[in-house]
Amino acid sequence: MALLTSKNLKWKTDFSPIDETSPCTSSRFYTKAYLRHLIHSQEILGAQIATLHNLSFFLWLVGEARKKIAEGVFLEWKNQIAPALEQRL
């Protein structure tokens, strides 16, 4: 699961789900190509789907951070996940 920015040209013909592992139904149902089309067409549905996906991602991220804090391994987890989160899709 990652934060979504959908103007990437490589998504034009990518008909895989936005994120198969996301708890967000929209992310599992809609494809990257369809989302890119909606955003380029300036359809409000594109912004809504992207927002749902991004909110779901942030909720997952905060939930994981809470778990790692409770386990006492937050710093190690943060150092592991931060480089992956900085990587653009």
C-alpha positions as CSV (number, residue, x, y, z in Angstrom):
1,M,0.0,0.0,0.0
2,A,1.3,3.4,-0.9
3,L,0.3,7.0,-1.2
4,L,-1.3,7.6,-4.6
5,T,-0.4,10.0,-7.3
6,S,-2.0,9.0,-10.5
7,K,-0.7,11.3,-13.3
8,N,2.1,8.8,-14.0
9,L,2.1,7.8,-17.7
10,K,3.1,4.2,-16.9
11,W,-0.4,3.8,-15.5
12,K,-2.1,4.5,-18.8
13,T,-2.3,0.8,-19.7
14,D,-2.0,-0.7,-16.2
15,F,-5.3,-2.5,-15.6
16,S,-4.3,-4.0,-12.3
17,P,-6.1,-2.8,-9.1
18,I,-4.9,0.4,-7.5
19,D,-3.9,-1.8,-4.5
20,E,-4.9,-5.4,-4.1
21,T,-4.0,-5.5,-0.4
22,S,-5.8,-2.3,0.7
23,P,-8.6,-2.5,3.1
24,C,-10.3,0.1,0.9
25,T,-12.8,-1.5,-1.4
26,S,-12.2,1.2,-4.1
27,S,-8.5,0.5,-4.2
28,R,-9.2,-3.2,-4.9
29,F,-12.0,-2.6,-7.4
30,Y,-10.8,0.2,-9.6
31,T,-7.7,0.0,-11.9
32,K,-4.8,2.3,-12.1
33,A,-5.6,3.0,-15.8
34,Y,-9.2,3.9,-14.9
35,L,-8.2,6.2,-12.1
36,R,-5.6,7.9,-14.3
37,H,-8.3,8.4,-17.0
38,L,-10.7,9.9,-14.5
39,I,-8.1,12.4,-13.2
40,H,-7.0,13.4,-16.7
41,S,-10.7,13.9,-17.6
42,Q,-11.1,16.0,-14.5
43,E,-13.9,13.8,-13.3
44,I,-14.7,14.3,-9.6
45,L,-14.9,10.5,-9.1
46,G,-11.1,10.3,-9.7
47,A,-10.4,12.7,-6.9
48,Q,-12.9,10.8,-4.6
49,I,-11.3,7.4,-5.3
50,A,-7.7,8.8,-4.8
51,T,-8.8,10.4,-1.6
52,L,-10.4,7.2,-0.3
53,H,-7.2,5.3,-1.1
54,N,-4.9,7.9,0.5
55,L,-7.0,8.1,3.7
56,S,-7.0,4.4,3.9
57,F,-3.2,4.4,3.5
58,F,-2.7,7.0,6.2
59,L,-5.0,5.1,8.6
60,W,-2.9,1.9,8.0
61,L,0.3,3.8,8.5
62,V,-0.8,5.4,11.8
63,G,-2.1,2.0,13.0
64,E,1.2,0.3,12.2
65,A,3.1,3.1,14.0
66,R,0.9,2.7,17.1
67,K,1.6,-1.1,17.1
68,K,5.4,-0.6,16.8
69,I,5.4,2.0,19.6
70,A,3.5,-0.4,21.8
71,E,6.0,-3.2,20.9
72,G,8.9,-0.8,21.6
73,V,10.4,-1.2,18.1
74,F,9.2,2.1,16.5
75,L,12.6,3.5,15.6
76,E,13.7,0.3,13.8
77,W,10.4,0.1,12.0
78,K,10.6,3.8,11.0
79,N,14.1,3.4,9.7
80,Q,13.0,0.4,7.6
81,I,9.8,1.9,6.2
82,A,10.8,5.5,5.6
83,P,13.0,4.8,2.5
84,A,10.1,2.8,1.0
85,L,7.6,5.6,1.6
86,E,9.9,8.2,0.0
87,Q,10.0,6.2,-3.2
88,R,7.6,7.5,-5.8
89,L,5.3,4.9,-7.5
